[in-house]
Amino acid sequence: MTRRLVVEADGGSRGNPGIAAGGAVVLDEVSGAVLSEIGVYVGIASNNVAEYNGMIAGLEIALQRDPAASVHVRLDSRLVVEQMTGRWKIKHPDMQVLASRAKALIQDRDVSFEWVPRLSNKRADAAANESMDRRESFRRDLDHGQA
């Protein structure tokens, strides 16, 4: 049976555009254990750019941890979910670049996307806010490197 990882991703911008960062947590679906927390400092950017950066970082870490795993991505950005599933067009040039990067990363992999309410995305939001506060990116692996 294929292992399933969950990526909870978020992004924020203080000013929109303003100081921005993405955040993500990677979880083992079965145990619910948080495997990694990631903050991606973006600099000055829009909220949507920060959301994409959080999602991409979460996907990269999940696929590094287990390249064969299926990945379920949860975001509170309806825009990113709808764009990644192909239901909405991507018109903004910055987001076209980020979406292309994400699609290349997940090409030929079992990856699904789900919109969740903002209150269900607190861990990823906290990671994004920590990265904005620190004005730097970070990664914490919480299971001491075990896959």
N, C-alpha and C positions, 0 to 999 in steps of 0.2 A: 504494500500500500504506500502511495506517495505521501510524504510528509506535507502538511499544509502550514504555511506561515501566514500570519496576519500583519499587515503594515497599517498602522494608524498614522495618518499624515495631516499636517496643518501648516499654515503659514500666516504671518502677520506683518503689518506695516504700520508704523506709527507716523501717520500723516498721509499715506496713500496718494502719491509716493512719499516715502519717508524711510527711516531706519527700518530695515526689513530682514526677516529670517524665516526659514522653514524649520519645521520640527517633525520628527517621526519616532515611533517606537515599533520595534519588531517583536512579535509575540509568537510563541508556539501555540497553535490553535487548540491542541488537545489539553495541555496542562494550564494554559493561560499565562504561563510565565513570561515576563518581559525579558527578552534576550539582549536587546540593544536599545539605547536611547541616542538619538542623533539630533544635533542642532546645526543648521547651515546658515551662517551669517552671509547675507546677500549684499549689504550696503544700502544704498538708496534705491528703492524699487517699489513697485506696486504690490498690493496684497496678493493678486493673482500670480505674479512672478514668484513670490515667496511660497505660495501654495505648491506650485509646480516643483520648486527646488526641494521642499520637504518631501514630496512624494518620490522624486527621483532618488534622493539620498536613502530613503527607506527601502526602495526597491533594490538599489545597489547593495545595501548591507544584507538584505534578506537573501539575495541571489549569491552573494559571497559566502554566506553562512551555509547555504544548501542549494547548490545550482540545480538540483533535480526537483526541488520542492515546488508545489503549486503555491501561488501567492494570492491572497485576498486583500485588496487595498480598500481601506475605509477613509473617506474624507468628508469634511463638512462643507466643501466647496462644490456646489452643484455644477458650476462652470467646468471645473477640471474633470469631474466624473463624466459629464455629458460629452466633453471634447474627447476624452480618452476612449470612450465607447463608440465614438463616431456619430453620435446623434446630433451634435452641434458642430458647425464649422468653426475653424480657428482662423480668425481674421487678423489678430494683432501679431505683428512680426516677431516680437520678443517671445510670445507664447507659442508661435509656430516652431521656433528653434527648440524651445524646451519640450514641446510635445513630440517633436521628431526624435529628440534625444531619448525620451521615455519610451517611445515606440520601438526604437532600435534596441533598447535594453530588454524589452519584454518580447521581442519577436520570437515566434515559435515556442513560447512558453505558456503554461497554464496560469494566466493572471486574470483576475476578475476585479471589478470596481463596484463600490457601493457608497451611496450618499448616506451620511448619518447626521443626526442633529448635533449642533455645536456642543451641547452639554454632554454628549457621548464621546467627545473627542478631547477630553481634558488633558490626557497625558501628552499627546502630540502638541497641543496648545502650550503646555508648560515648557516643553523642550524648545519650541520656537521663541517663547518669551525669554527663557534663560539665555538663548543665543543672542537675542536683541539686547538684553541687559549687559551681557559680557562683551558684546560686539566682536564675537569670535565664534568659530565653528567648534563643535566638540563631538566626540563619540564615546559612549560608555557601553562596554559589554558587561552585562550583569551576571552571566553564567560562567564567567572565568574561562571563556574560549571553547566551551563544550558545544558541539553542534546540535 
